[in-house]
Amino acid sequence: MRGTVTSFDAGVGLGEITADDGSVIPFHCIAIADGSRDIPVGVSVEFSLLPKLGRYEANDIVAT
């Protein structure tokens, strides 16, 4: 999937991606593929979905 990082709180390691289809997908910093645990708001990304506790989270997040 593709989208844009619309929020990220480095202090708690949580953020959201708004996918190109308009859905909002949460993510945790450990899902950032390069291991940096930090990603800027506004960057375009590619990601996969990971089912977690009855919902989906973004996983394997790569800036494009």
N, C-alpha and C positions, 0 to 999 in steps of 0.2 A: 504494500500500500504506500501511498505518498500523502504528505501533508506538511504542516507548518507547526513548529513549536510555538504555542500561544501563551504558555506560562511555565516557569520553572523556579523553584525555591531551592537554591543550593544548600541552604542550612538544614533542610529536612530531606532533601534529595527527591522531591516529588514534583511532577509537572504534568502538563497536558499537551497533546497534539490535536490540532483540528485537521482531520483528514480531508482530502479533496472532495469527498462526498458529503462533507458537513458534519460528520459525526465527531464527537469529542472523546478521545481515548487517553486515559491516564497512563503514566509510566513512572517507574522508579529509576534512579540514576544508574543502578547496576545494569539496566537494559541498554545503555549507550554502548554501542559495539566497540568503540576504540578504547574503552577502559578508563577514559578520563573522568567519568562521573560528573561532567559539567557540559552544558550545551547552551548556546545563547538563544534567547527568545527571538523569534522572527526567522530563524533558519529553516530552509526547506529540508525535509528528511524523507527517507524511505524506511519502512519498518514492517514487521510482521505482527500478527496478533497472537497472544498467548492467553488461553483460558485460565482464569484464576478466581477461585471462590465465587463462582456463579456469574462472573463478568469477564470482560476482556481487558488486557493491558497491552500496551505497545512493547515490542521486544526487538532486539537486534536493530536498534536505531542507528542509522547512518546519515550524516549530513550530506546533502547533494549540492 
